[in-house]
Amino acid sequence: MRTPIRKFAAILALVLATNIGVVSAASMEKIRHLFLLASAGDIRLQKKAKIAQKKLGKCGEDAVPFLISQLKRKNIRKVLTAERALRAIGEDAVPYLIMALADTNKTVASLSARILGQIGDKRALPALMVAARYGFPGLRASACYALGNFQDSVVVSVLIDALKDTVPAVRRYAALSLMKQGTRRAIKPLFELLADSSYGVRYTAERALAKIDTDTLLSLALARLDSAQPPEKYHIISLIGAVRSDSALAVIGKLLQDQNYFVRGFACEALGYFRGNWRAANMLKRALWDNSEFVRMKARSALEKMKQYSLR
C-alpha cells in the first residue's frame, strides 16, 4: 500500500508536463559571488547587497537550480536572498520549483510551494493542488497558503477539503486562502471551524467569514447561537456584527442585556463592525458604564476601532 508521500510523488510526476531545458554553462562563479554579496549581513555592504540582489534576479534560468538548493540553508539571510531572487526570476523558475515540491528536503519543498504562490503562474496550479491533498503536513500547509493567490474556482474545492485536515496549520492556511477567494461556497465549511480546538484556526475562520458577510452568515449564526458553547459562542456573537444589518444590530442589542459578562463583552466587539453607525456608537458608550471591566475594555476597543476607521 502506498504511503501518502509516495502517492503524492506519483501524482506529481503525472502533472509535470513541462519540458525543462538543460541549464546553460553560465558563469556559476558570478552567480555564487552575487548570492554571497546579496546575503551579506555587513551593514557596510548594504548598498552593494541591494545591487547584487537585483542582478541575481536578472540571471534567469541559469541561476534557478543553485537558488533552489540554497532554500535548505540554516542561514536565514541566505534563504531570504534565494526566495527574493526566485520571485524576481518569475516564470522561468516555475518548472524547477514545481519539481522541487517533491524534494526530499521538507524545507525546500515547503518554501517552493510558497514561492510558486507568490509568482502566481497558473502552470503551478495542478502540482500545488496535489501537494495540498497529498503532501507532508508542512507542504500541505504551504500549498494551501499558495493557492490563495490564484483567483481560480478550481482551487476552492481543494481548500474546502483542507478545512478538515488533521493538522491545525493546514486548516488555518486553507481558511486564510478561502478568505482571499471570497467565495460564498466556503461560508458553511468555515462556520464549522468556529468550534475548532485551535484558537488560530477559529480566529482565521472568523476573519474569513467577516469578509464574506452575507445573509447566509446571519442565519447560520442565529441558528447556532443558543446551543453553541464557549469559545464557539463568542466567535459567533462577534461575527453577527460583520453582517452590519439592522436585524444584526437588534440581536446585538439584546445580547448586551445578557447576564453573562462574556456575552456582553463580545457583543461590544461585534458593534465595532458598525463603523459610522451612531446607534452602535451609542450602545458602546452606554457599555462603558457596565459593571464588568471586561465589557468596558471591549467597548473601549470597539469605539477606538470606529474612530480609526473614521479618520481614514
Residue frames relative to the residue before (quaternion, step in Angstrom):
aa qw qx qy qz dx dy dz
M 1.0000 0.0000 0.0000 0.0000 0.00 0.00 0.00
R 0.4265 -0.7232 0.4839 0.2467 3.57 -0.85 0.97
T 0.4127 -0.6657 0.5602 0.2698 3.53 -1.10 0.76
P 0.6627 -0.5043 0.3553 0.4246 3.63 -1.18 0.39
I 0.6456 0.5267 -0.3336 0.4411 3.62 1.00 -0.80
R 0.6693 0.4807 -0.3047 0.4776 3.60 0.95 -0.87
K 0.6213 0.5380 -0.3357 0.4603 3.53 1.06 -0.75
F 0.6303 0.5367 -0.3211 0.4600 3.55 1.04 -0.86
A 0.6724 0.5013 -0.2995 0.4549 3.58 0.87 -0.96
A 0.6531 0.5201 -0.3143 0.4518 3.57 1.02 -0.81
I 0.6729 0.4795 -0.2955 0.4796 3.57 0.95 -0.88
L 0.6221 0.5533 -0.3417 0.4361 3.58 1.01 -0.81
A 0.6248 0.5516 -0.3384 0.4369 3.56 1.03 -0.76
L 0.6563 0.5223 -0.3064 0.4501 3.57 1.12 -0.67
V 0.7234 0.4428 -0.2546 0.4646 3.58 1.03 -0.73
L 0.5857 0.5623 -0.3859 0.4381 3.61 1.21 -0.17
A 0.0850 0.8219 -0.5526 0.1091 3.54 0.19 1.30
T 0.4924 0.6723 -0.4169 0.3629 3.59 1.27 0.19
N 0.3414 -0.7249 0.5609 0.2084 3.56 -0.98 0.85
I 0.1406 -0.8106 0.5669 0.0416 3.56 -0.55 1.16
G 0.3419 -0.7688 0.5096 0.1797 3.52 -0.66 1.12
V 0.5895 -0.5543 0.4474 0.3810 3.54 -1.34 0.25
V 0.5045 -0.6485 0.4757 0.3142 3.55 -0.95 0.88
S 0.4582 -0.6948 0.4855 0.2675 3.57 -0.87 0.97
A 0.5760 -0.6118 0.4327 0.3265 3.52 -1.32 0.34
A 0.1229 0.7993 -0.5714 0.1399 3.58 0.79 1.02
S 0.6275 -0.5695 0.3808 0.3700 3.51 -1.19 0.48
M 0.2771 -0.7723 0.5535 0.1427 3.55 -0.36 1.29
E 0.5747 0.5900 -0.3789 0.4221 3.54 1.15 -0.57
K 0.6519 0.5063 -0.3098 0.4719 3.58 1.01 -0.82
I 0.6544 0.5183 -0.3090 0.4557 3.58 0.95 -0.90
R 0.6626 0.5004 -0.2992 0.4701 3.56 0.96 -0.89
H 0.6362 0.5314 -0.3234 0.4564 3.55 1.02 -0.84
L 0.6589 0.5016 -0.3035 0.4713 3.58 0.91 -0.90
F 0.6500 0.5297 -0.3133 0.4458 3.57 0.98 -0.87
L 0.6713 0.4958 -0.2978 0.4636 3.58 0.90 -0.93
L 0.6659 0.4945 -0.3011 0.4705 3.56 1.00 -0.80
A 0.6652 0.5166 -0.2986 0.4489 3.59 0.98 -0.88
S 0.7437 0.3829 -0.2147 0.5041 3.59 1.10 -0.64
A 0.3776 0.7363 -0.4829 0.2866 3.58 1.26 0.25
G 0.3360 -0.7690 0.5146 0.1758 3.55 -0.95 0.86
D 0.4911 0.6705 -0.4222 0.3619 3.57 1.29 -0.09
I 0.4414 -0.7179 0.4751 0.2533 3.59 -0.67 1.11
R 0.6017 0.5759 -0.3535 0.4258 3.59 1.16 -0.53
L 0.7147 0.4119 -0.2373 0.5131 3.56 1.24 -0.44
Q 0.3081 0.8077 -0.4671 0.1856 3.57 1.31 0.13
K 0.6786 0.4879 -0.2964 0.4621 3.59 0.87 -0.93
K 0.6681 0.4918 -0.2914 0.4763 3.58 0.95 -0.90
A 0.6185 0.5550 -0.3395 0.4406 3.57 1.10 -0.74
K 0.6503 0.5144 -0.3161 0.4610 3.60 0.98 -0.79
I 0.6437 0.5113 -0.3129 0.4757 3.56 1.04 -0.82
A 0.6543 0.5150 -0.3032 0.4634 3.57 1.00 -0.88
Q 0.6184 0.5470 -0.3409 0.4496 3.59 1.04 -0.76
K 0.6642 0.4991 -0.3018 0.4676 3.59 0.95 -0.87
K 0.6603 0.5029 -0.3059 0.4664 3.57 0.96 -0.84
L 0.6256 0.5467 -0.3298 0.4484 3.56 1.06 -0.81
G 0.6695 0.5059 -0.2923 0.4587 3.57 1.03 -0.80
K 0.6793 0.4626 -0.2822 0.4948 3.57 1.27 -0.28
C 0.4693 0.6950 -0.4334 0.3298 3.59 1.26 0.02
G 0.3701 -0.7825 0.4402 0.2387 3.55 1.27 -0.32
E 0.8528 -0.2097 0.1449 0.4558 3.50 -1.34 -0.47
D 0.5961 0.6046 -0.3676 0.3794 3.59 1.02 -0.72
A 0.7234 0.4529 -0.2470 0.4588 3.59 1.05 -0.76
V 0.5057 0.7190 -0.3975 0.2632 3.57 1.19 -0.48
P 0.6756 0.4832 -0.3366 0.4436 3.69 0.70 -0.88
F 0.6434 0.5143 -0.3224 0.4665 3.58 1.00 -0.82
L 0.6716 0.5071 -0.3021 0.4478 3.60 0.87 -0.93
I 0.6385 0.5151 -0.3301 0.4668 3.59 0.99 -0.78
S 0.6389 0.5310 -0.3282 0.4495 3.58 1.02 -0.76
Q 0.6537 0.5265 -0.3107 0.4460 3.60 1.16 -0.52
L 0.5110 0.6618 -0.4134 0.3606 3.60 1.24 -0.21
K 0.6558 0.5150 -0.3104 0.4565 3.58 1.21 -0.39
R 0.4630 0.7069 -0.4353 0.3107 3.59 1.27 -0.16
K 0.4612 -0.6761 0.5033 0.2773 3.58 -1.17 0.61
N 0.5827 0.5637 -0.3657 0.4571 3.56 1.25 -0.41
I 0.3831 -0.7707 0.4602 0.2178 3.58 -0.37 1.24
R 0.6119 0.5558 -0.3582 0.4340 3.62 1.06 -0.65
K 0.6585 0.5013 -0.3041 0.4718 3.56 1.01 -0.80
V 0.6337 0.5228 -0.3249 0.4686 3.57 1.03 -0.77
L 0.6741 0.4920 -0.2931 0.4665 3.59 0.90 -0.93
T 0.6168 0.5407 -0.3382 0.4614 3.58 1.07 -0.73
A 0.6633 0.4993 -0.2974 0.4716 3.57 0.94 -0.90
E 0.6391 0.5301 -0.3242 0.4532 3.60 0.97 -0.84
R 0.6745 0.4988 -0.2992 0.4547 3.59 0.83 -1.00
A 0.6684 0.5061 -0.3028 0.4533 3.57 0.92 -0.90
L 0.6543 0.5102 -0.3139 0.4616 3.59 0.96 -0.83
R 0.6366 0.5081 -0.3289 0.4778 3.59 1.04 -0.76
A 0.6572 0.5134 -0.3076 0.4581 3.58 1.01 -0.83
I 0.6378 0.5144 -0.3263 0.4712 3.59 1.02 -0.75
G 0.2239 -0.8553 0.4481 0.1324 3.56 1.15 -0.66
E 0.8825 -0.0295 0.0111 0.4693 3.53 -0.98 -0.92
D 0.6029 0.5568 -0.3682 0.4369 3.63 1.09 -0.51
A 0.6746 0.4914 -0.2897 0.4685 3.58 1.19 -0.51
V 0.4955 0.7189 -0.4039 0.2730 3.58 1.20 -0.49
P 0.6771 0.4870 -0.3345 0.4387 3.69 0.70 -0.88
Y 0.6616 0.5036 -0.3003 0.4675 3.58 1.00 -0.82
L 0.6569 0.5040 -0.3058 0.4701 3.58 1.01 -0.81
I 0.5994 0.5445 -0.3586 0.4645 3.59 1.09 -0.65
M 0.6536 0.4990 -0.3070 0.4792 3.58 0.95 -0.86
A 0.6523 0.5421 -0.3109 0.4289 3.57 1.02 -0.82
L 0.5080 0.6370 -0.4293 0.3898 3.63 1.21 -0.23
A 0.7160 0.4006 -0.2367 0.5203 3.57 1.21 -0.48
D 0.3339 0.7597 -0.4944 0.2587 3.58 1.26 0.28
T 0.5129 -0.6590 0.4549 0.3094 3.57 -1.05 0.76
N 0.6235 0.4898 -0.3416 0.5046 3.58 1.25 -0.36
K 0.4070 -0.7626 0.4482 0.2278 3.57 -0.47 1.20
T 0.6178 0.5490 -0.3482 0.4424 3.58 1.08 -0.67
V 0.6426 0.5194 -0.3153 0.4668 3.58 0.97 -0.88
A 0.6703 0.5063 -0.3022 0.4507 3.58 0.88 -0.94
S 0.6855 0.4934 -0.2862 0.4525 3.59 0.87 -0.96
L 0.6798 0.4750 -0.2926 0.4760 3.59 0.92 -0.89
S 0.6071 0.5521 -0.3560 0.4471 3.59 1.06 -0.65
A 0.6300 0.5298 -0.3315 0.4610 3.58 1.03 -0.76
R 0.6601 0.5074 -0.3084 0.4601 3.58 0.92 -0.89
I 0.6629 0.5056 -0.3062 0.4595 3.59 0.93 -0.90
L 0.6198 0.5363 -0.3414 0.4600 3.59 1.01 -0.75
G 0.6432 0.5147 -0.3196 0.4682 3.56 1.03 -0.75
Q 0.6672 0.5021 -0.2979 0.4626 3.57 1.01 -0.81
I 0.6355 0.5021 -0.3286 0.4858 3.59 1.09 -0.66
G 0.2414 -0.8378 0.4617 0.1632 3.57 1.07 -0.76
D 0.3826 0.7126 -0.4956 0.3164 3.59 1.17 0.51
K 0.4310 -0.7487 0.4445 0.2369 3.60 -0.64 1.11
R 0.4832 0.6430 -0.4520 0.3856 3.59 1.20 -0.10
A 0.6623 0.5235 -0.2997 0.4443 3.57 1.17 -0.56
L 0.4671 0.7260 -0.4284 0.2668 3.61 1.19 -0.39
P 0.6788 0.4873 -0.3343 0.4360 3.67 0.68 -0.92
A 0.6858 0.4846 -0.2904 0.4589 3.58 0.88 -0.94
L 0.6538 0.5083 -0.3172 0.4622 3.60 0.98 -0.79
M 0.6473 0.5086 -0.3292 0.4625 3.60 1.00 -0.73
V 0.6212 0.5178 -0.3311 0.4862 3.57 1.10 -0.70
A 0.6551 0.5170 -0.3067 0.4577 3.58 0.97 -0.89
A 0.6458 0.5303 -0.3188 0.4473 3.59 1.01 -0.79
R 0.7082 0.4438 -0.2558 0.4859 3.58 1.13 -0.58
Y 0.8519 0.2247 -0.0489 0.4705 3.57 0.78 -1.03
G 0.5066 0.6687 -0.4263 0.3382 3.61 1.18 -0.09
F 0.6203 -0.4788 0.4232 0.4550 3.58 -1.29 0.00
P 0.7457 -0.4569 0.2273 0.4284 3.66 -1.13 0.48
G 0.6851 0.4855 -0.2984 0.4538 3.60 0.83 -0.93
L 0.6596 0.4966 -0.3016 0.4768 3.56 1.03 -0.77
R 0.6215 0.5332 -0.3463 0.4577 3.60 0.99 -0.75
A 0.6572 0.5085 -0.3070 0.4640 3.57 0.98 -0.89
S 0.6801 0.4880 -0.2904 0.4637 3.60 0.87 -0.93
A 0.6467 0.5163 -0.3200 0.4613 3.58 1.01 -0.80
C 0.6369 0.5155 -0.3271 0.4708 3.59 1.01 -0.79
Y 0.6333 0.5201 -0.3218 0.4742 3.57 1.02 -0.81
A 0.6702 0.5077 -0.2957 0.4535 3.59 0.92 -0.91
L 0.6416 0.5521 -0.3298 0.4180 3.60 0.96 -0.81
G 0.5746 0.6041 -0.3772 0.4033 3.58 1.16 -0.44
N 0.6478 0.5259 -0.3165 0.4512 3.59 1.22 -0.40
F 0.6524 0.4759 -0.3155 0.4984 3.59 1.28 -0.04
Q 0.2210 -0.7736 0.5817 0.1198 3.57 -0.49 1.19
D 0.3764 0.6996 -0.4949 0.3522 3.52 0.36 1.34
S 0.4939 -0.7001 0.4343 0.2780 3.57 -0.77 1.04
V 0.5830 0.6145 -0.3805 0.3711 3.62 1.12 -0.53
V 0.6669 0.5160 -0.3160 0.4349 3.61 1.13 -0.52
V 0.5237 0.6800 -0.4064 0.3132 3.59 1.17 -0.48
S 0.6641 0.5112 -0.3107 0.4485 3.59 0.88 -0.91
V 0.6340 0.5289 -0.3224 0.4630 3.58 1.03 -0.83
L 0.6815 0.4883 -0.2834 0.4657 3.58 0.93 -0.92
I 0.6350 0.5183 -0.3343 0.4652 3.60 1.00 -0.76
D 0.6357 0.5130 -0.3246 0.4768 3.59 1.02 -0.78
A 0.6522 0.5360 -0.3092 0.4378 3.59 1.04 -0.81
L 0.5400 0.6200 -0.4021 0.4029 3.61 1.19 -0.32
K 0.6885 0.4467 -0.2672 0.5049 3.58 1.27 -0.34
D 0.3599 0.7532 -0.4812 0.2675 3.60 1.28 0.13
T 0.5328 -0.6515 0.4444 0.3070 3.58 -1.12 0.64
V 0.6726 0.4775 -0.2830 0.4894 3.60 1.25 -0.41
P 0.4855 -0.7018 0.4366 0.2848 3.64 -0.65 1.07
A 0.6416 0.5369 -0.3388 0.4305 3.61 0.95 -0.84
V 0.6324 0.5206 -0.3329 0.4672 3.59 1.03 -0.72
R 0.6569 0.5016 -0.3124 0.4683 3.59 0.91 -0.89
R 0.6642 0.5179 -0.3099 0.4410 3.58 0.95 -0.87
Y 0.6988 0.4511 -0.2870 0.4753 3.60 0.87 -0.88
A 0.6002 0.5399 -0.3638 0.4646 3.58 1.11 -0.56
A 0.6452 0.5101 -0.3107 0.4764 3.59 1.02 -0.82
L 0.6414 0.5276 -0.3167 0.4583 3.57 1.00 -0.85
S 0.6803 0.4805 -0.2891 0.4720 3.58 0.94 -0.85
L 0.6271 0.5171 -0.3409 0.4723 3.60 1.06 -0.63
M 0.5808 0.5570 -0.3701 0.4642 3.57 1.15 -0.56
K 0.6587 0.4962 -0.3048 0.4764 3.59 1.00 -0.81
Q 0.6442 0.5228 -0.3220 0.4561 3.58 1.07 -0.70
G 0.2004 -0.8364 0.4880 0.1490 3.57 1.14 -0.70
T 0.4131 0.7333 -0.4538 0.2926 3.59 1.10 0.60
R 0.4892 -0.6736 0.4721 0.2899 3.59 -0.99 0.80
R 0.5178 0.6437 -0.4129 0.3834 3.59 1.21 -0.37
A 0.6891 0.5075 -0.2711 0.4407 3.56 1.16 -0.63
I 0.4591 0.7273 -0.4428 0.2532 3.62 1.18 -0.33
K 0.7184 0.4460 -0.2723 0.4592 3.61 0.68 -1.02
P 0.6643 0.4826 -0.3310 0.4651 3.68 0.85 -0.80
L 0.6542 0.5037 -0.3171 0.4667 3.59 1.00 -0.77
F 0.6186 0.5628 -0.3408 0.4295 3.57 1.04 -0.78
E 0.6198 0.5519 -0.3375 0.4442 3.58 1.09 -0.69
L 0.6366 0.5513 -0.3288 0.4275 3.59 1.14 -0.58
L 0.5033 0.6548 -0.4332 0.3609 3.61 1.20 -0.17
A 0.6869 0.4196 -0.2683 0.5294 3.57 1.29 -0.26
D 0.3440 0.7681 -0.4792 0.2491 3.59 1.28 0.23
S 0.5538 -0.6299 0.4383 0.3231 3.58 -1.16 0.59
S 0.6897 0.4576 -0.2667 0.4938 3.60 1.22 -0.46
Y 0.4537 -0.6912 0.4890 0.2780 3.58 -0.79 1.00
G 0.6294 0.5555 -0.3336 0.4289 3.60 0.97 -0.83
V 0.6532 0.4994 -0.3011 0.4831 3.56 1.04 -0.82
R 0.6612 0.5069 -0.3122 0.4565 3.60 0.90 -0.92
Y 0.6724 0.5093 -0.2991 0.4462 3.57 0.88 -0.97
T 0.6667 0.4926 -0.3023 0.4706 3.59 0.96 -0.88
A 0.6316 0.5222 -0.3308 0.4680 3.59 1.03 -0.76
E 0.6337 0.5224 -0.3277 0.4670 3.58 1.01 -0.80
R 0.6496 0.5137 -0.3138 0.4643 3.60 0.92 -0.88
A 0.6551 0.5157 -0.3107 0.4565 3.56 0.96 -0.89
L 0.6747 0.4914 -0.2905 0.4678 3.57 0.91 -0.92
A 0.6243 0.5493 -0.3383 0.4406 3.59 1.02 -0.75
K 0.6653 0.4866 -0.3039 0.4778 3.56 1.11 -0.63
I 0.7198 0.3598 -0.2278 0.5482 3.58 1.12 -0.65
D 0.1357 0.8416 -0.5147 0.0916 3.61 0.82 0.93
T 0.1262 0.7768 -0.6007 0.1410 3.57 -0.74 1.14
D 0.6746 -0.4596 0.3769 0.4377 3.55 -1.31 0.05
T 0.5643 0.5978 -0.3803 0.4237 3.57 1.17 -0.57
L 0.6389 0.5352 -0.3195 0.4509 3.57 0.99 -0.83
L 0.6638 0.5025 -0.3112 0.4583 3.60 0.91 -0.86
S 0.6632 0.5012 -0.3148 0.4582 3.59 0.92 -0.84
L 0.6365 0.5124 -0.3247 0.4764 3.59 1.03 -0.76
A 0.6588 0.5201 -0.3064 0.4490 3.57 0.95 -0.89
L 0.6882 0.4795 -0.2876 0.4623 3.59 0.87 -0.90
A 0.6414 0.5325 -0.3233 0.4478 3.58 1.06 -0.72
R 0.7569 0.3889 -0.1976 0.4866 3.59 1.08 -0.74
L 0.4876 0.7331 -0.4081 0.2414 3.58 1.17 -0.56
D 0.7259 0.4580 -0.2665 0.4386 3.60 0.71 -1.01
S 0.7346 0.4278 -0.2355 0.4710 3.59 0.99 -0.79
A 0.5603 0.6338 -0.3850 0.3690 3.59 1.19 -0.45
Q 0.2735 -0.7426 0.5918 0.1537 3.53 -1.15 0.73
P 0.5934 -0.5473 0.4282 0.4061 3.61 -1.17 0.43
P 0.5943 -0.1627 -0.7852 -0.0611 1.60 -2.09 1.39
E 0.4151 0.7232 -0.4696 0.2902 3.59 1.26 -0.12
K 0.6310 0.5650 -0.3349 0.4130 3.58 0.93 -0.89
Y 0.6864 0.4947 -0.2915 0.4463 3.58 0.94 -0.88
H 0.6159 0.5215 -0.3414 0.4818 3.58 1.09 -0.66
I 0.6407 0.5259 -0.3241 0.4559 3.58 0.99 -0.82
I 0.6412 0.5239 -0.3263 0.4560 3.59 0.92 -0.89
S 0.6613 0.5072 -0.3066 0.4598 3.57 0.88 -0.93
L 0.6761 0.5159 -0.2918 0.4378 3.57 0.98 -0.84
I 0.5401 0.6158 -0.4154 0.3957 3.59 1.10 -0.51
G 0.6370 0.5391 -0.3234 0.4461 3.56 1.07 -0.72
A 0.5988 0.5932 -0.3602 0.3997 3.60 1.10 -0.64
V 0.5816 0.5841 -0.3725 0.4265 3.59 1.20 -0.45
R 0.1388 -0.8602 0.4765 0.1169 3.58 1.20 -0.72
S 0.4626 0.6511 -0.4734 0.3713 3.58 0.97 0.81
D 0.6625 -0.4972 0.3728 0.4182 3.59 -1.27 0.25
S 0.6438 0.5191 -0.3244 0.4591 3.58 1.03 -0.77
A 0.6335 0.5150 -0.3258 0.4767 3.59 1.07 -0.74
L 0.6411 0.5277 -0.3204 0.4560 3.59 1.00 -0.81
A 0.6326 0.5310 -0.3255 0.4602 3.58 1.05 -0.76
V 0.6397 0.5189 -0.3196 0.4683 3.58 1.00 -0.83
I 0.6607 0.5039 -0.3070 0.4641 3.57 0.93 -0.87
G 0.6010 0.5686 -0.3501 0.4393 3.59 1.06 -0.74
K 0.6634 0.4871 -0.2986 0.4832 3.59 1.00 -0.79
L 0.6510 0.5262 -0.3183 0.4450 3.58 1.01 -0.81
L 0.6030 0.5667 -0.3514 0.4380 3.58 1.16 -0.52
Q 0.6652 0.4775 -0.2946 0.4926 3.58 1.28 -0.26
D 0.4364 0.7229 -0.4435 0.3006 3.59 1.31 -0.06
Q 0.5423 -0.6401 0.4424 0.3170 3.59 -1.10 0.69
N 0.6378 0.5216 -0.3161 0.4703 3.58 1.16 -0.59
Y 0.3715 -0.7647 0.4766 0.2238 3.58 -0.53 1.12
F 0.5677 0.5685 -0.3949 0.4457 3.60 1.17 -0.38
V 0.6301 0.5237 -0.3260 0.4717 3.56 1.01 -0.83
R 0.6663 0.4947 -0.3045 0.4675 3.59 0.90 -0.90
G 0.6505 0.5353 -0.3158 0.4366 3.56 0.99 -0.85
F 0.7111 0.4294 -0.2680 0.4881 3.59 0.86 -0.88
A 0.5485 0.5662 -0.3992 0.4682 3.58 1.24 -0.32
C 0.6197 0.5212 -0.3308 0.4847 3.59 1.09 -0.72
E 0.6296 0.5310 -0.3300 0.4612 3.56 0.99 -0.83
A 0.6367 0.5351 -0.3193 0.4543 3.57 1.02 -0.81
L 0.6365 0.5454 -0.3257 0.4373 3.58 1.05 -0.75
G 0.5473 0.6325 -0.3887 0.3865 3.58 1.18 -0.44
Y 0.5966 0.5692 -0.3593 0.4371 3.60 1.21 -0.39
F 0.6555 0.5332 -0.3104 0.4355 3.60 1.16 -0.56
R 0.0006 0.8403 -0.5410 0.0361 3.54 0.61 1.15
G 0.8213 0.2086 -0.1766 0.5008 3.54 -0.89 0.98
N 0.5701 0.5758 -0.3847 0.4422 3.60 1.27 0.13
W 0.3513 -0.7802 0.4771 0.2009 3.60 -0.39 1.22
R 0.6009 0.5587 -0.3658 0.4392 3.61 1.11 -0.60
A 0.6591 0.4957 -0.3000 0.4795 3.57 0.97 -0.88
A 0.6417 0.5295 -0.3231 0.4510 3.57 0.99 -0.84
N 0.6563 0.5057 -0.3100 0.4663 3.61 1.00 -0.80
M 0.6038 0.5462 -0.3478 0.4649 3.58 1.07 -0.70
L 0.6753 0.4944 -0.2887 0.4650 3.56 0.95 -0.90
K 0.6347 0.5293 -0.3327 0.4543 3.59 1.00 -0.75
R 0.6387 0.5015 -0.3247 0.4849 3.59 1.06 -0.70
A 0.6423 0.5403 -0.3156 0.4426 3.57 1.09 -0.78
L 0.5378 0.6228 -0.4015 0.4020 3.60 1.23 -0.33
W 0.6926 0.4393 -0.2606 0.5093 3.58 1.27 -0.34
D 0.3514 0.7441 -0.4945 0.2797 3.58 1.26 0.24
N 0.5221 -0.6600 0.4442 0.3075 3.59 -1.12 0.64
S 0.6487 0.4912 -0.3214 0.4845 3.61 1.28 -0.08
E 0.4571 -0.6853 0.4988 0.2694 3.58 -0.85 0.97
F 0.6023 0.5640 -0.3507 0.4429 3.58 1.10 -0.71
V 0.6648 0.4915 -0.2998 0.4761 3.58 0.91 -0.90
R 0.6573 0.5119 -0.3133 0.4559 3.59 0.91 -0.89
M 0.6382 0.5270 -0.3204 0.4608 3.57 1.04 -0.81
K 0.6674 0.4940 -0.2966 0.4717 3.58 0.93 -0.89
A 0.6354 0.5271 -0.3261 0.4606 3.59 1.05 -0.77
R 0.6508 0.5093 -0.3150 0.4668 3.59 0.95 -0.86
S 0.6547 0.5226 -0.3060 0.4524 3.55 0.96 -0.91
A 0.6646 0.5022 -0.2996 0.4650 3.60 0.98 -0.87
L 0.6463 0.5117 -0.3163 0.4695 3.59 1.00 -0.80
E 0.6353 0.5183 -0.3220 0.4733 3.57 1.04 -0.76
K 0.6184 0.5463 -0.3253 0.4619 3.56 1.08 -0.78
M 0.6438 0.5141 -0.3030 0.4789 3.57 1.03 -0.86
K 0.6621 0.5257 -0.2988 0.4427 3.54 0.95 -0.96
Q 0.6589 0.5093 -0.3130 0.4567 3.59 0.91 -0.87
Y 0.6434 0.5256 -0.3218 0.4541 3.55 1.04 -0.78
S 0.6728 0.5109 -0.2961 0.4458 3.60 0.98 -0.87
L 0.6593 0.5173 -0.3049 0.4525 3.59 1.22 -0.50
R 0.5421 0.6354 -0.4003 0.3771 3.59 1.24 -0.24
